[in-house]
C-alpha cells in the first residue's frame, strides 16, 4: 500500500484478489447540477453525462462525498455517491441495478463477485484509467476483457496498542507466533484487574463487525490449505486448519473486554472505541482503520503498530500481514454512452488529479475541507506514497523477507456461506462445546461445497 512497485508482493498475491469494511451507514448525496464540461481524460470526453457511484466502503463515505462535490464544481458534471452500510453492499447493488437510474460505477470483490456481475461490466481495456495502472496484476479479467480495476491495496492483521503492551511488560518483538500471542494474551487476562485493560477488543458479531471473523479471520485457514495444495481456489474446501481457526477464535473471545455470550450485540464501533480508549491491547482490523484509531482524541502514531494474525501454522517467524484487494471499480455497460463516458472521466480524474490523489492517499488534513484523507495505497502511476504507517509497515515487512498472506477470501463461494459461518461462530462463542464447533466446521466445509455448486451450476 504505497506505490505498488514498492510492495514487492509475491506472485501469489496477484492471484488472490480485496476490504476492508467498516461500521456505519452512508447517506445518498447528489452534488452539483447538470453540465457538459468534463476533463479531457478519454477520447470523446465532454459527454454531458452524469456519474452515480455506489460506494462499498462506509468508512470513506465523507471523503467520497467531498470529492464528488469538488469534481462537480470543477467540471459541472453531476456526481452522486451512495454508500452501502457495512455488510449490505451486494443486496443494495442488486436493488439499485434494477432501477432506471442504476449506478454507473460500482464494485466487485474479485473473481467470485465478478461472476455475479460480469454481464454488467464495461470493458475497461481501452480506457485511460487502465493505462494508469502500475501493473496488469491489478486488472480483473473476464476473458480478454478488463472487467474491473483494483483501486486500493490494503493490509490487515492485529492492530496493537504498544503503549499498553509495554505497561503489561511486553513488546511486539515478544510476539512472533501463535504460542507467543496466546501466552501474552492470557497473562494480560490473568492480570486485567491490576492492569486496568483487557487483551482483545470485543469480537462483535453484528453485521457491522462480523466480517472481521467470518471473512478476514477465515482467510487464514483457507490460505494455508491453498498453499499446501498449490491452488488459488477450490470447489470443496477440506478444512485442514480449522482446529487452528478454533484456537485463534477461542483466544479472541475468552481474553476480551466482554463475555463471549455478549458478542451478538457488540458492534464495530464498540471495538474501535474500546481500542482507542485504552480498554484493550489487541484489535483485529486493517490499514483502512488507521484514521479511526489515530488522531485527535484517539491514539498517536507512536502508540500503534500491527502484527500478523498467527494461527500456529507455517513459518510464523517469516509471516507478513494479510495483503491484497477486494475493491475493483467497474463501469455499468448498460448505462447510456454519455454516462459511461462521464464515469470514465471521473475515475481517471480520481487517480491523476493532484487534489484527488491527496484525498485518496493522504491522512490527517489531506481533504480540502481539512478532514482526514482515505490514506489508501493505490496502484496508479501518479500516486504518491500513502501516509498510512500501516502501509509502510507492510512494505518494510515485505522488504525484510516476510511473506504476505494473500487474500483468498475472495474465493469464498457466496455471501450466504459467510453468513452461515458467522451465525455458527456466534452460537459457538456463547456455548463453547465440541458439538457447537462441529457446526462451525460443517458451515465451513459442507456449506462451501453446497454454495459453490449453487453458484456454478
C-alpha positions as CSV (number, residue, x, y, z in Angstrom):
1,X,0.0,0.0,0.0
2,X,2.4,2.6,-1.2
3,X,3.3,3.0,-4.8
4,X,2.7,-0.5,-6.0
5,X,6.2,-1.3,-7.2
6,X,7.3,-0.8,-3.6
7,X,5.1,-3.5,-2.3
8,X,7.2,-6.3,-3.5
9,X,4.2,-8.7,-3.3
10,X,4.6,-12.3,-4.3
11,X,3.1,-13.7,-7.4
12,X,0.6,-15.5,-5.3
13,X,-0.8,-12.2,-4.1
14,X,-1.7,-11.1,-7.6
15,X,-3.8,-14.2,-8.0
16,X,-5.7,-13.7,-4.7
17,X,-7.7,-10.6,-5.1
18,X,-9.9,-7.5,-1.5
19,X,-11.7,-4.9,2.2
20,X,-11.9,-3.7,4.1
21,X,-15.2,-2.8,5.6
22,X,-16.2,-0.7,8.5
23,X,-19.1,0.3,10.6
24,X,-21.7,3.0,9.8
25,X,-24.2,3.8,7.1
26,X,-23.9,6.1,4.2
27,X,-26.4,8.6,3.0
28,X,-27.3,9.2,-0.6
29,X,-26.0,12.6,-1.7
30,X,-26.2,14.2,-5.1
31,X,-23.9,17.0,-5.8
32,X,-23.7,19.7,-8.4
33,X,-26.0,20.5,-11.3
34,X,-26.2,19.4,-14.9
35,X,-23.4,20.5,-17.2
36,X,-21.4,19.5,-20.2
37,X,-17.8,20.1,-19.4
38,X,-15.6,17.2,-18.4
39,X,-11.8,16.7,-18.2
40,X,-10.1,15.6,-21.3
41,X,-9.2,12.2,-19.9
42,X,-10.7,9.9,-22.6
43,X,-11.4,10.2,-26.2
44,X,-14.8,11.8,-26.6
45,X,-14.8,13.5,-23.1
46,X,-17.2,16.4,-22.5
47,X,-20.1,14.0,-22.8
48,X,-22.6,15.9,-20.7
49,X,-23.4,12.7,-18.8
50,X,-23.5,12.1,-15.0
51,X,-22.0,9.7,-12.5
52,X,-23.6,7.5,-9.9
53,X,-21.1,5.7,-7.7
54,X,-22.3,3.0,-5.3
55,X,-19.5,3.0,-2.8
56,X,-18.5,-0.2,-0.9
57,X,-16.5,1.4,1.9
58,X,-18.6,3.2,4.6
59,X,-15.5,4.4,6.4
60,X,-14.7,6.6,3.4
61,X,-18.2,8.0,2.7
62,X,-17.4,11.5,3.8
63,X,-14.3,11.7,1.6
64,X,-16.2,10.5,-1.5
65,X,-19.0,12.9,-0.9
66,X,-16.4,15.8,-0.7
67,X,-14.6,14.6,-3.8
68,X,-17.9,14.3,-5.7
69,X,-18.7,17.9,-4.8
70,X,-15.3,19.2,-5.9
71,X,-15.5,17.4,-9.2
72,X,-18.9,18.8,-9.9
73,X,-17.7,22.3,-9.1
74,X,-14.7,21.9,-11.4
75,X,-16.5,20.3,-14.3
76,X,-20.2,20.8,-14.0
77,X,-20.8,17.0,-14.2
78,X,-23.2,15.8,-11.6
79,X,-21.7,13.1,-9.3
80,X,-23.9,11.1,-6.9
81,X,-22.3,9.0,-4.3
82,X,-24.4,6.5,-2.3
83,X,-22.6,4.4,0.3
84,X,-23.9,1.0,1.4
85,X,-24.0,0.1,5.1
86,X,-21.4,-2.4,6.2
87,X,-22.3,-5.9,5.1
88,X,-25.2,-4.8,2.8
89,X,-23.3,-3.9,-0.5
90,X,-24.4,-6.9,-2.6
91,X,-28.0,-6.6,-1.5
92,X,-28.0,-2.9,-2.3
93,X,-26.2,-3.3,-5.6
94,X,-28.9,-5.8,-6.7
95,X,-31.6,-3.4,-5.7
96,X,-30.0,-0.4,-7.3
97,X,-29.2,-2.1,-10.6
98,X,-32.9,-2.9,-11.1
99,X,-33.7,0.8,-11.2
100,X,-33.9,3.1,-14.2
101,X,-31.3,5.3,-12.5
102,X,-28.8,2.5,-11.8
103,X,-25.2,3.0,-10.7
104,X,-22.8,3.9,-13.4
105,X,-19.8,3.0,-11.2
106,X,-19.8,0.0,-8.8
107,X,-17.5,-2.5,-7.2
108,X,-16.9,-6.3,-7.1
109,X,-14.7,-8.1,-4.7
110,X,-12.8,-10.3,-7.1
111,X,-13.5,-13.4,-9.3
112,X,-16.5,-14.6,-7.3
113,X,-18.1,-11.2,-7.2
114,X,-17.3,-10.8,-10.9
115,X,-19.1,-14.0,-11.7
116,X,-22.4,-12.4,-10.5
117,X,-21.9,-9.1,-12.3
118,X,-19.8,-9.8,-15.4
119,X,-22.8,-9.1,-17.7
120,X,-22.9,-5.6,-16.4
121,X,-19.2,-4.7,-16.7
122,X,-18.0,-2.4,-19.4
123,X,-14.6,-3.4,-20.9
124,X,-12.0,-1.1,-19.5
125,X,-9.1,-2.4,-21.5
126,X,-9.1,0.7,-23.8
127,X,-9.7,3.2,-21.0
128,X,-7.2,5.9,-19.8
129,X,-7.8,4.5,-16.3
130,X,-6.4,1.1,-17.3
131,X,-3.4,2.9,-18.8
132,X,-2.6,4.4,-15.4
133,X,-2.3,1.0,-13.6
134,X,1.3,0.2,-12.4
135,X,0.7,-3.5,-13.0
136,X,-1.7,-5.6,-15.0
137,X,-1.9,-7.8,-11.9
138,X,-4.4,-5.3,-10.6
139,X,-6.8,-5.7,-13.5
140,X,-9.7,-8.1,-13.0
141,X,-10.2,-10.0,-16.3
142,X,-13.3,-11.6,-17.8
143,X,-11.7,-13.5,-20.7
144,X,-9.9,-10.9,-22.8
145,X,-11.9,-8.0,-21.3
146,X,-10.8,-5.9,-18.3
147,X,-14.0,-6.0,-16.2
148,X,-12.6,-4.3,-13.1
149,X,-9.6,-2.4,-11.8
150,X,-8.3,-2.5,-8.2
151,X,-8.2,1.0,-6.8
152,X,-6.7,0.2,-3.4
153,X,-4.3,-2.3,-1.9
154,X,-4.8,-2.9,1.8
155,X,-3.4,-5.0,4.6
156,X,-4.9,-6.3,7.8
157,X,-3.6,-8.1,10.9
158,X,-3.8,-7.4,14.6
159,X,-3.5,-3.7,15.5
160,X,-1.6,-3.3,18.7
161,X,-1.6,-0.5,21.3
162,X,2.1,-1.0,22.1
163,X,2.0,1.6,24.9
164,X,-0.4,-0.7,26.8
165,X,1.6,-3.8,25.8
166,X,4.7,-2.2,27.3
167,X,2.7,-1.5,30.5
168,X,1.9,-5.2,30.6
169,X,5.7,-5.9,30.4
170,X,6.0,-6.9,26.7
171,X,6.9,-5.5,23.3
172,X,5.8,-6.7,19.8
173,X,9.2,-8.4,19.5
174,X,7.9,-10.9,22.1
175,X,5.1,-11.9,19.8
176,X,6.4,-13.9,16.8
177,X,4.0,-16.9,16.8
178,X,0.6,-18.0,17.9
179,X,2.1,-19.5,21.1
180,X,3.7,-16.2,21.9
181,X,0.4,-14.3,21.3
182,X,-1.5,-16.8,23.5
183,X,0.9,-16.5,26.3
184,X,0.9,-12.7,26.3
185,X,-2.9,-12.5,26.0
186,X,-3.6,-15.0,28.7
187,X,-1.2,-13.3,31.0
188,X,-2.9,-9.9,30.4
189,X,-6.2,-11.6,31.2
190,X,-4.9,-13.0,34.4
191,X,-3.8,-9.5,35.5
192,X,-6.5,-7.4,33.8
193,X,-7.9,-6.0,37.1
194,X,-4.4,-4.9,38.1
195,X,-3.5,-3.6,34.7
196,X,-6.9,-1.9,34.0
197,X,-7.3,-3.3,30.5
198,X,-8.0,-6.5,28.6
199,X,-6.1,-8.3,25.9
200,X,-8.6,-8.1,23.0
201,X,-11.4,-5.8,22.0
202,X,-14.8,-7.4,21.6
203,X,-15.2,-9.6,18.6
204,X,-18.6,-8.2,17.7
205,X,-20.8,-10.5,15.7
206,X,-23.4,-8.0,14.4
207,X,-23.3,-7.1,10.7
208,X,-21.0,-4.1,11.2
209,X,-18.3,-6.3,12.7
210,X,-18.7,-10.0,11.9
211,X,-17.0,-9.7,8.6
212,X,-13.7,-9.4,10.5
213,X,-14.1,-13.1,11.6
214,X,-16.3,-14.9,9.1
215,X,-14.3,-13.4,6.2
216,X,-10.9,-11.9,7.2
217,X,-10.0,-14.3,10.0
218,X,-11.4,-17.2,8.0
219,X,-9.0,-16.3,5.3
220,X,-6.1,-17.8,7.3
221,X,-7.2,-21.5,7.2
222,X,-8.1,-21.1,3.6
223,X,-4.7,-19.5,2.7
224,X,-2.7,-22.3,4.4
225,X,-4.8,-25.0,2.8
226,X,-4.4,-23.4,-0.6
227,X,-0.6,-23.1,0.0
228,X,-0.4,-26.8,0.8
229,X,-2.2,-27.8,-2.4
230,X,-0.7,-25.2,-4.7
231,X,-4.1,-23.8,-5.7
232,X,-5.8,-20.5,-5.7
233,X,-9.5,-21.6,-5.5
234,X,-11.5,-24.8,-4.9
235,X,-15.0,-26.2,-5.2
236,X,-14.6,-28.1,-2.0
237,X,-12.6,-26.9,1.0
238,X,-11.3,-29.6,3.3
239,X,-10.9,-27.6,6.4
240,X,-7.4,-28.8,7.2
241,X,-6.6,-25.9,9.5
242,X,-10.0,-25.5,11.3
243,X,-8.5,-26.6,14.6
244,X,-6.2,-23.6,14.3
245,X,-9.1,-21.4,13.4
246,X,-10.8,-22.5,16.6
247,X,-7.7,-21.8,18.7
248,X,-7.4,-18.2,17.5
249,X,-11.2,-17.6,17.9
250,X,-11.1,-19.0,21.4
251,X,-8.2,-16.7,22.2
252,X,-10.0,-13.6,20.9
253,X,-13.3,-14.3,22.7
254,X,-12.0,-15.6,26.0
255,X,-9.5,-12.8,26.6
256,X,-11.6,-9.8,25.6
257,X,-13.4,-6.8,27.1
258,X,-16.7,-8.7,27.3
259,X,-18.3,-12.0,28.0
260,X,-18.4,-14.2,24.8
261,X,-22.2,-14.5,25.2
262,X,-22.5,-10.8,24.6
263,X,-20.9,-10.7,21.1
264,X,-24.0,-10.7,19.0
265,X,-24.8,-7.3,20.5
266,X,-21.3,-5.9,20.0
267,X,-20.6,-3.6,17.0
268,X,-17.7,-2.3,15.1
269,X,-18.0,1.0,16.9
270,X,-17.8,-0.8,20.2
271,X,-14.5,-2.4,19.2
272,X,-12.8,0.7,17.9
273,X,-14.0,2.7,21.0
274,X,-12.6,0.0,23.3
275,X,-9.3,0.2,21.5
276,X,-8.9,4.0,21.3
277,X,-10.0,4.5,24.9
278,X,-7.3,2.1,26.2
279,X,-9.5,-0.8,27.2
280,X,-7.7,-3.4,25.1
281,X,-4.2,-4.1,23.7
282,X,-5.2,-6.0,20.5
283,X,-7.7,-5.2,17.8
284,X,-8.1,-7.2,14.6
285,X,-8.6,-4.9,11.7
286,X,-6.8,-3.3,8.7
287,X,-4.9,-0.4,7.3
288,X,-8.2,1.2,6.4
289,X,-8.9,1.7,10.1
290,X,-5.9,4.0,10.6
291,X,-7.9,7.2,10.6
292,X,-10.4,5.7,13.2
293,X,-7.7,4.8,15.7
294,X,-5.1,7.6,15.3
295,X,-5.9,11.3,15.6
296,X,-7.1,14.0,17.9
297,X,-8.9,12.4,20.9
298,X,-7.7,8.9,19.8
299,X,-4.3,7.3,19.8
300,X,-1.0,8.6,18.4
301,X,1.2,7.1,15.7
302,X,3.7,6.1,18.5
303,X,1.0,4.1,20.3
304,X,0.0,1.8,17.5
305,X,1.5,-0.8,15.2
306,X,0.3,-4.0,13.5
307,X,1.4,-7.7,13.8
308,X,0.4,-10.7,11.6
309,X,-2.5,-12.9,12.6
310,X,-0.8,-16.0,13.8
311,X,-2.8,-19.3,14.0
312,X,0.1,-21.7,14.6
313,X,0.7,-22.8,11.0
314,X,3.7,-22.4,8.7
315,X,6.8,-20.4,9.1
316,X,5.4,-17.8,11.5
317,X,8.7,-16.0,12.0
318,X,8.6,-15.0,8.4
319,X,4.8,-14.4,8.1
320,X,3.7,-11.0,7.0
321,X,0.4,-9.1,7.0
322,X,-2.6,-10.2,5.0
323,X,-2.3,-8.0,1.9
324,X,-4.5,-7.7,-1.2
325,X,-7.6,-6.1,-2.6
326,X,-11.3,-6.8,-2.9
327,X,-12.1,-3.4,-4.2
328,X,-12.4,-3.4,-8.0
329,X,-14.1,-0.5,-9.8
330,X,-16.4,-1.5,-12.6
331,X,-18.5,0.6,-15.0
332,X,-22.0,-0.3,-15.8
333,X,-22.1,-1.1,-19.6
334,X,-25.9,-0.8,-19.6
335,X,-25.7,2.9,-18.7
336,X,-26.1,5.5,-21.5
337,X,-23.0,6.3,-23.6
338,X,-22.9,9.8,-22.1
339,X,-23.0,8.4,-18.5
340,X,-20.3,5.8,-19.3
341,X,-18.1,8.5,-20.6
342,X,-18.7,10.8,-17.7
343,X,-17.9,7.9,-15.3
344,X,-14.7,7.0,-17.1
345,X,-13.6,10.7,-16.9
346,X,-14.4,10.8,-13.2
347,X,-12.4,7.7,-12.5
348,X,-9.4,9.0,-14.4
349,X,-9.6,12.3,-12.5
350,X,-9.6,10.4,-9.2
351,X,-6.2,8.8,-10.0
352,X,-4.4,11.6,-11.8
353,X,-5.7,14.9,-10.3
354,X,-3.5,16.3,-7.5
355,X,-6.3,17.1,-5.1
356,X,-8.0,13.7,-5.7
357,X,-4.7,11.9,-5.2
358,X,-4.0,13.7,-2.0
359,X,-7.5,12.8,-0.8
360,X,-7.1,9.1,-1.6
361,X,-3.6,8.7,-0.3
362,X,-3.3,11.3,2.5
363,X,-4.0,11.1,6.2
364,X,-4.9,13.9,8.7
365,X,-5.8,17.2,7.0
366,X,-5.5,15.7,3.4
367,X,-9.0,16.7,2.3
368,X,-9.5,20.3,1.0
369,X,-12.0,20.7,3.9
370,X,-9.2,19.9,6.4
371,X,-10.6,16.5,7.2
372,X,-8.6,13.3,7.1
373,X,-8.0,11.6,3.7
374,X,-8.5,8.0,2.9
375,X,-4.9,7.0,3.5
376,X,-5.0,4.4,0.7
377,X,-2.2,2.8,-1.2
378,X,-3.4,2.9,-4.8
379,X,-1.9,1.1,-7.8
380,X,-1.6,4.0,-10.2
381,X,1.3,5.7,-11.8
382,X,0.7,9.2,-10.4
383,X,0.1,8.1,-6.9
384,X,2.3,9.4,-4.1
385,X,3.3,7.1,-1.3
386,X,0.5,6.6,1.2
387,X,0.8,8.5,4.5
388,X,-0.6,5.5,6.3
389,X,2.1,3.9,8.6
390,X,0.4,0.5,8.4
391,X,1.1,0.7,4.7
392,X,4.7,1.5,5.4
393,X,4.9,-1.4,7.9
394,X,3.6,-3.8,5.3
395,X,6.2,-2.6,2.8
396,X,9.0,-2.9,5.4
397,X,7.9,-6.5,6.3
398,X,8.0,-7.5,2.7
399,X,11.4,-5.9,2.2
400,X,12.6,-7.8,5.2
401,X,11.7,-11.1,3.5
402,X,8.4,-11.8,5.3
403,X,5.7,-13.4,3.1
404,X,2.4,-11.5,2.8
405,X,-0.7,-13.7,3.4
406,X,-2.7,-13.4,0.2
407,X,-6.4,-12.6,0.2
408,X,-8.1,-15.8,-0.6
409,X,-11.5,-14.9,0.9
410,X,-12.5,-13.5,-2.5
411,X,-12.9,-17.2,-3.5
412,X,-15.4,-17.8,-0.7
413,X,-18.4,-19.2,-2.7
414,X,-21.1,-16.8,-1.6
415,X,-22.3,-14.2,0.9
416,X,-24.6,-16.9,2.2
417,X,-21.6,-19.0,3.0
418,X,-20.2,-16.2,5.1
419,X,-23.5,-15.6,6.9
420,X,-24.0,-19.2,7.8
421,X,-20.4,-19.4,9.1
422,X,-20.9,-16.1,11.1
423,X,-24.0,-17.5,12.7
424,X,-22.3,-20.7,13.7
425,X,-19.3,-18.8,15.2
426,X,-21.7,-16.7,17.3
427,X,-23.5,-19.7,18.6
428,X,-20.2,-21.4,19.5
429,X,-18.9,-18.2,21.2
430,X,-21.9,-18.3,23.6
431,X,-21.6,-22.0,24.3
432,X,-18.1,-23.4,23.5
433,X,-18.9,-27.1,23.2
434,X,-17.4,-29.5,20.7
435,X,-20.8,-30.0,19.2
436,X,-21.2,-26.3,18.5
437,X,-17.7,-26.3,16.9
438,X,-18.7,-29.2,14.8
439,X,-21.5,-26.9,13.4
440,X,-18.8,-24.3,12.6
441,X,-16.9,-27.0,10.7
442,X,-20.0,-28.0,8.8
443,X,-20.7,-24.4,7.9
444,X,-17.2,-24.0,6.7
445,X,-16.7,-27.3,4.8
446,X,-20.2,-28.7,3.9
447,X,-21.7,-25.4,3.1
448,X,-18.7,-24.4,0.9
449,X,-19.4,-27.3,-1.4
450,X,-23.2,-26.6,-1.4
451,X,-22.8,-22.9,-2.1
452,X,-20.2,-23.5,-4.8
453,X,-22.5,-25.9,-6.6
454,X,-25.3,-23.3,-6.4
455,X,-23.2,-20.5,-7.8
456,X,-21.6,-22.6,-10.5
457,X,-24.4,-24.9,-11.6
